[in-house]
Amino acid sequence: MLATQLISTIHHYIFFTGFKQSVESIKNAGYYIIPNITTLENFISFKNMFCGGFFITITLGSTISLFIVFAIILLDKFNVKRSYIPFLIIQIIVLLFTNIKGLNISSSLYLIVLPPVIYILTSQMKPKEQISKKKLKIKILPVVILLFLFLSMYNRALFHNVRDSILLTNKVGISVNSFYYKYTLFPAETIKPVSKKTLKTYSIDTINNRIQKIIQNVLVKRDYLLVKNHENDMEIKVRKDMLYFSHNGNLILKESINDFVKSPSKTLDDFSHITDKNYYFRSIILFSLVIGFPITLYFLISSLINLLFSLILRKHKPVGDILCFITGLLFFLSVYNMDLDIDKKNLTQNLSSPEWEKKVAALKYIAKYNIEITNFKNLDEITKNSTQVKYWFAIVLGKSRSKDTDKYLLKLIDDNEVIIQCKALEAIGLLRKNRFLKVIKDKMKSSKVWYVQLNGYKALRRTGWSQKILN
């Protein structure tokens, strides 16, 4: 884990040094930038790089550690001689997939260094006694059951429900949620494909000013910005009636000017897909986040509790395994019960309920069936409720067609919680009304949080605003 943190921190520092220079080049070219200049000045701090790297540590690092430890336990269980050769074969296969679209040094470094380091450290473990089948079942079976239960609910709503029912109901969870909004954009940015970047840069080689203006007009609507004398995401050459798209000097694809103008999204998506070296690495990170990290955390906490009770009782008892399994079941029930069935007739009653769960259920129903929120009374009280309630209230406001909701959105946009500010900006964007342009720009300028600025920029774009076409 320490090795992962060291690599990821250095990787983030190198990447964001270049990222900062790129954003500064975009600003110097005369474009509107994100993150804003104040945030950019303090961008490459040790705290940002360390915390951004920490996300890689707890996902990728914990998953590799879990896999190797579990594999070694099984080898010992079946009296198979410990050897790194099977791990090496798997390591090579994963590395081949990671570099299938070209050499991917940064992602490969994690996969080259971490497995052997973790294997060497883990191999030093010599269990005092052989783990019995019974103990192995006690360890693994509860995890399998919990994994099956949570995966049975796997969809976008699962993450919302876990956040609402588990994270936002206690101080530790609130801190975790706050950490997510402050720092996870850093690791995400390091592995994004071109199409997912907020601002993309390109250069164009042509002597035909008319063609250049046509291409600029198409690209600026998709946040591709013309920046000269800069290492760009995309290079375009115009030759007769053809466009040649390159990346780092390598030709990626070609398209006729007419076909590109008619269907630019397809060409740009194809370009992004072909140049995306981090596709498989992102899949590994996602697997680690959803499955690897939770399982590692489960085993870590249960083992610590077992150790504590073994010191007290002077004998081993699976207390930690039992407590963690029960806690996991309670979490599952809490998440499962988040989607309450309510009657439309009881919406007003639920909105006035002292229980935040009922308020959220009512707001979800209103959002699902596009019911006008201004039909209900005492909406001012909702803005004074829990984070969960305000989050879903913002979603409902984004579906409203009444100007009466403006005052609530303006209040939520200045909420103390970053998550509420972001959701309020998203709601404003969904309304697609340019009356909010100044509000959005002021918020983006005053906020020091990258995530808030990102949601502000998306809101700006949805109102119809776009970057200026520069010569």
N, C-alpha and C positions, 0 to 999 in steps of 0.2 A: 504493500500500500504506500509506503514511503517512496519507493522507486517510482510508482505511478504519479504521485504528487510532484516529485521533482521534475519528471519529464513533462508533465502537463503544464506546470508553471512556466518552465522555460519555453515550451511550445507556444503558450499564450503570449508571452512577452515578445517573441520573434514575430508572430503573426500580427499582433496588434500594433507593433511598431510600424509595420508596412500598412496596416489598415488606417492608422492615424494619418500617415503621409498621403494615402489615397483620398481620404475625406478632405484633407487640407487642399489637395490639388483640385478637387471638385469645387470647393469654396472659392479658390483663387480664379477658377474659370468663370465664376459669377453665378453659380447655382445655389439653391436653397439646400442646406445640408442637415443631415441627421447622423449621429447625435449633434446637438448644438455645440457652439464653440466653447462655452463654459465647461460643459461635460468633457469635451475633447481634450481640453487643457490638462485635466486631471485623470485622463483615461488610463494611462499606463502606470498605475500605482501598484505597489506590491500586493495590496489587499485585493484589488480587482483581479490581478493575474492569479493570485493564490486561490481565491474563492471560485473563480472560473475554472481553474484546474481541478479544484476539489470535486466538482461535479463529475469529471472524468474518473477521478479516483474512486468515488463511492459507487460508480456504475461499472465501468470496465474493469477497474482494479479488483473490486470485490467479486465480480463474476469469474474472472480468471482464477482468483484465489480459491473460490468455492469449488470450481471444477477440478482443480489440481488436488486439493485436500481430499475431496470426496473420492477421486480416482485412486489416490494412494491408499486410502482406508480400504477400498474394495480389493486392491492388489494384496494388501496385508491379510485381509479376511480370507482370501482364497489361496494364500501362501504362494503368490506369484512374486518372483524376484523384482524388486524395484528397478526400473530402467526408464531413461528419458526418451528412448526411441519411439514408443507409441505417441508420446506428447509431441515429439519433434515432427512426426508425420502429420498430425493434426495441425500443428503450427504452420508448416509449409503450405498445406492446403488453404488455410485461412489467409495466409500472406499472398498466395497466388490470386485469390478472389479479390483481395484488397487492392492489388496492383494490376488488375485485369485491363484497366483502361489507361495504363501508363504508371510510371513510377510515382508512388505516393509516400514520400519520405516520412512526413510527420506521423501519419497513421501507422505506418509500418514500424516506426521506432517503438511504439507501445507494444506491438505484437512480437517484436524481435527480443526486446529486453525483458519484459515482464514475466513471461512463462518460465524461462530458465532460472531467473532470480527467485521467483516464488517456489519453483520445484526444489531448488537447492535448500532454501530455508525450511520448507515443509518436510523434506527428506530427513532433516535432523531430528524430527519428532520420532521418538521411540516409545510407543505406548507401553505402559507398565504391564498391561494384560490385554489379551486378545478381546476385541469387541464381540460379544455374543450376538447371535441372530436376533434375540429378543431385544437387546439394547439398540441394535441397528433399526429394528422395526419401530421402536418407540421414538427414535429420532426422525425417521424418514416418513412414516405413514401419516402423522398429523400434517406435515408440510404438504404432502401430496393431496390430502383431503382439502386443505385450505386453498391450495393452488387451483384445484378443480372448481371449488365453489366461486372464487373470485373471477376466474376466467370464464365461467358460465355467464357472468354479467358483463363481459368485456365489450365495451363500446365507449363512445365519447362521454356518455352520461356517467359511466363508472368513475372517471377522474373527477367530475364535478361532485358526485356524491361522496367520494372519499374525502375530498377537500372540505365539503360542507359539514359532514357528520363526524369526521375524525380530526382533521388538521385545525379547523377554525373553532374548535370547541375547547381548546386548552392552550396554554402559553407556549409549550414546546412546538405544537403544531403550527401556531401562528408565526413563530419564529422561522420555521421551515418554509412556510408559504411566503413570508417576507424575503427570505433568502432567494427563493425561486425567482421572484420578480426583480430582484436587484442584480443577480449574477448569472443566471442561466443563459442570457443572451450572448455572453462571452463564448462559452464552449459551442453554442449553436452556430455562431457566426463562423467559427473555424472550419466547420464541415458542411456549410451550405453549398448547394449548386448555384450557378450563376442566376438562374431564374428566380430563386428565393431571396436573393439579396435585395435590400431596400433600394439602394442606388447602384446602378451598374454603369460602367464606363466603356466607351468604345472610341476608336479612331476610324477615319474614313479616307481612303486614297482615291481621289477623283479630281478631274479638271472641269467637270460639268456641274456648275453651281445649281442648276435647276434640279438635277437628280439628287444632289446632296440635300437640298431643302426638303424634297419629298421624303427621303429616307429619315432625315432628322425629325420631321413631323410625325412619322410612324413610330419611331423609337422613343421619342420623348414622352409619348402617351403611356409608355410601358416602363418609364423611369430608366431608360438607357440614355446616358448623357455623353455628349461629345466633349472629350477632354484631350487636348493636344499635348505632345511631348510628355507622355505618361504611360506607365505600364498598365494597359487596359485589360478589361475582361474579354473584349472582343475587338478584332481588327477586321475592317471591311475594305475590300478592293472592288472598284467598279471598272469592269472591262466590257466595253460595248454594251450589250443588254443583259449582262450577267453580274451577279454579286458573289464574291468569294469571301466566306467567313472563316477567319483564322483565330487561333488561340495560342499565345506564346510563340508565334511564328509558324505554327503548324496548321495547314489547311484542314478544316473540319468538315465543311460542306459548301455547296454552291447552289444558287437559286436564281432564276430569272427575276429581273426587277418587277415585272408585272405580277408574277406569282407571289413574290414576297409582299408586295403592296396589298394584294387581295387577301392573303392569309399569313400575316406576319407572326401570329402566335405559334403556329405549327413550326415554322422555321426556327424561331427563338427557343421553343421547347426542345426541339431536336438538338439544337446547338448545346443547350444546357445539359441535356441527357448524355450526349456524347462526351462532353468535357468533364462530367461529374465523376471524379475519382473516389469520392467518399460514399458512394451509394451503399456498398456492403458494410463499410465501417459504421455508417449511421444505423444500419440494421442491427449491428452488434450492440451499439449503444442503447438502442430502443429495447432490445431483448434484455439487456443488463438492467435498465431502469424498471421495466415492468416485472421481470421475473428474478433476475440474478440478485439485484440489490435487496429486495424484500426477503428473499430466502436467506441471504447472508446475514441480514439484520436479525432475523428470527433465530438462527443458529447461534449467533453471537450473544444475544440477550439470554436465551435459554441456557447456554453454557455457563455464562457468568452467574446466573441464579443457581444452577446446579453446583457450581464451585462454592458459592457462599454457603449453601445449605450443607454441603459435604463437610465444610470446616466446622459448622455448628453441630451437626449430628454425628460427626466422625464416621459416617458411612455414606455411600453414594445412593441418592434417591433422585428419580427423574422429576423433581419438583418444578424445575425450570421448564421442562418440556410440557408438563401438564398445564402450568400457568399460562405459558405462551399460546398453547393450543386453545385454551378457554378464551383468552383475550382475543385471539384471532377470530373465533366464532362470534364473539360479541361484536367485533368490528364488522364482520360480515352481515350480521343481523341489522346493525345500525345503518349500514350502507343500503342493504336490501329494502329496508323500511322507509327509505327516503322518498321513494315514489309512491306517495299516498294516493289512494283513490278518493276523489272528492266529488261531491255533487255540485253542479253548476248553481243550484239554488243556495248553496252555503258559502259562496265565494265571499260575500260581504262579511259574513260571520268569521270566516277563516282569516281574512285580512285584518280583522280587529282582534284576533286571538292573541293572548300573551305568549303563546308558544311559537317560536320562530319556525319550527318545522311546518306548522299549518299555514303560516304566512307564505313560506316558500312554495308549498304545494299549490296554493291558490294562484300565486304569481306564475308558476310553471303552466298551470291550466290556462290562464289568461294569455300567456305568450303562445302556447300551442294552438289555440283556437282564434288568435288575433282579435281578442276582445278589447275594445277601447278602454284603457285604464282610467280615463277621465270620467267614466260613468260611475266611478266609485268615490266615496267621500273620505275625508280625513287622510289624504295622501301625504300631507306634511309629516304626519307621525311616522310614516314608513322610512323617511330619510333619517330618522333618529334611532332606527333599529340596529340589529346585529349586522355584521358584514355579509352573512349569507343572504339576508333579506334585501339589503341594499344592492347586492350584486344582481339578483333576479329582478329587482325593481328597475334597474338600469336596462336590462334586456327588454322588459315590457315597454319602457319609455321609447326605446328604439323602434318599436312597432306602431307607436301612436301617430295619428295624423292631426293632432290638435296642438296649436301653439301654446296651450295652457300648460303643457308639460315642460316648456323651456326652463321655467324657474327651478324645477326639480333637477333637471340635467345640470344646470349651472351650479347648483348646490353640491351635487355628487361629484362634479369635476374637481372641486376643491376639498373633497373628503380627505381625512387623514390617512386612509388606507390606499396604497398604490393600486391594489386590485380594483378598487371602486373607481378611482380616477381613470384607469384604463378602460373599464367597461362603460363608463359614461362617455368617453371619447368614441368608443366603438359605436355606441347607440347614436351619438350625434352624426357619425358618418353614415349610418344606415338611413337616417332621415334625408340625406342628400340635399340639404338646404344651405345655400351660401350665406344665409344670415348668421351662421356660426363661424365664418372664416376668421374674424378677428379674435374671437374667443379661443379657437383652436390654436392659432399662431401665438397668442399671448401665453397660453398654457405651455406650449412647446418651448417657448423662450425662457419661461420662469422655472420650469421643472429641471431638476438635476438627475432625474432617473431616466435612463435610456429607454426602458420599457414604455414609460408614459409618452416619451417623444415619438417612439415608433407607432403607438396607437394613434397619436395625434396626426402623424404624417398620413397614415392610412385613412383617417377621417377626412383630412384635407383632400386627398385624391378622390374620395367618394362624393365630395361636394361638387366635383367638376374642375377643381383647381389642378393645374399641372405646371411643371417647370417651364421656364421660358426657353424658347429656341434661340441660342446664341450663335453669333457668327464665328 
